[in-house]
Amino acid sequence: MSIFLRSLVVGGSIADPGGLTIDYAALQKSMEGKPRPANIDGFTPEQRFFLAYAHNWATNMRPEYARFIVNQDPHPLAKFRANGPLSNKSEFAEAFQCKTGSPMVRTKRGQIW
């Protein structure tokens, strides 16, 4: 893979975890000093936050289109935009009680800001 293709997604790979961190902090701030919101459909406010984030990236694309996008778009493919930032967030693992060694828990977590 060329250096160009590897560097094509760097900006998006940095921005997504940063935005997720800021958004999650805003959720926590919005709940400060208020009664804990009720669970909805069995999901806590934190779980609903992470589910909404992941749902934003829900896609279904043919392999041919994925190959095209990888070579044209300065963002990672949607599944990596969802799973990458979430698997780096200890708050995600805590919200869903993910155990160490789970595919959604990285042993070496990256952190932006």
C-alpha positions in Angstrom: 0.0 0.0 0.0 1.4 3.4 -0.9 2.2 6.1 1.7 -0.5 8.2 0.0 -3.3 5.6 0.7 -2.1 5.1 4.3 -2.1 8.8 5.0 -5.5 9.4 3.3 -7.4 8.4 6.4 -5.2 10.0 9.1 -7.4 13.1 9.6 -10.6 11.1 10.0 -8.9 8.6 12.2 -7.9 11.4 14.6 -11.1 13.4 14.4 -13.6 10.6 15.1 -12.2 9.6 18.6 -11.7 13.3 19.5 -15.3 14.1 18.6 -16.6 11.0 20.5 -14.7 12.1 23.6 -16.1 15.6 23.4 -19.6 14.4 22.8 -19.5 11.9 25.7 -18.2 14.6 28.0 -21.2 16.7 26.9 -23.6 13.9 27.8 -22.0 13.5 31.2 -22.2 17.3 31.8 -25.8 17.4 30.7 -26.7 14.8 33.4 -24.8 16.5 36.2 -27.0 17.5 39.2 -30.1 15.9 37.7 -31.9 12.7 38.6 -30.5 9.8 36.7 -32.5 9.3 33.5 -34.4 6.1 33.3 -33.3 3.2 31.2 -35.1 2.9 27.9 -35.7 -0.5 26.4 -33.2 -1.8 29.0 -30.4 0.5 27.9 -28.7 3.1 30.1 -28.1 6.7 28.9 -24.5 5.8 28.3 -25.4 2.6 26.3 -27.9 4.6 24.2 -25.2 7.2 23.5 -22.8 4.6 22.2 -25.5 2.7 20.3 -26.5 6.0 18.5 -22.8 6.6 17.7 -22.4 3.2 16.1 -25.8 3.3 14.4 -24.6 6.5 12.6 -22.0 4.3 10.8 -24.3 1.4 9.9 -23.8 0.6 6.3 -24.0 -2.2 3.8 -21.7 -2.0 0.8 -20.5 -4.3 -1.8 -16.8 -5.2 -1.7 -16.2 -3.5 -5.0 -17.6 -0.2 -3.7 -15.6 -0.6 -0.5 -12.4 -0.9 -2.6 -13.4 2.2 -4.5 -14.1 4.2 -1.3 -10.8 3.1 0.3 -8.9 4.7 -2.6 -11.0 7.9 -2.8 -12.4 8.9 0.5 -10.2 10.6 3.2 -12.1 8.7 5.9 -11.9 5.1 7.1 -14.6 2.7 6.1 -17.7 3.1 8.3 -17.1 -0.1 10.3 -13.7 1.1 11.3 -15.2 4.6 12.2 -17.6 2.8 14.6 -15.5 0.0 16.0 -12.1 1.9 16.2 -13.1 4.8 18.5 -15.5 2.7 20.6 -12.9 -0.1 21.2 -10.5 2.6 22.5 -13.0 4.0 25.0 -12.9 2.6 28.6 -16.3 4.2 29.1 -17.7 2.0 26.3 -16.3 -1.1 27.9 -17.7 0.0 31.2 -21.1 0.8 29.8 -21.5 -2.7 28.2 -19.4 -4.6 30.8 -17.0 -5.7 28.1 -14.3 -8.0 29.5 -10.6 -7.8 28.9 -9.8 -9.8 25.8 -13.2 -8.9 24.1 -12.9 -7.8 20.5 -14.3 -4.4 21.6 -11.6 -3.8 24.3 -8.2 -2.9 23.1 -5.3 -3.8 25.4 -3.3 -0.8 24.1 -5.7 2.1 23.8 -5.1 5.1 21.8 -6.1 8.4 23.3 -6.7 11.8 21.7 -6.7 14.8 24.0 
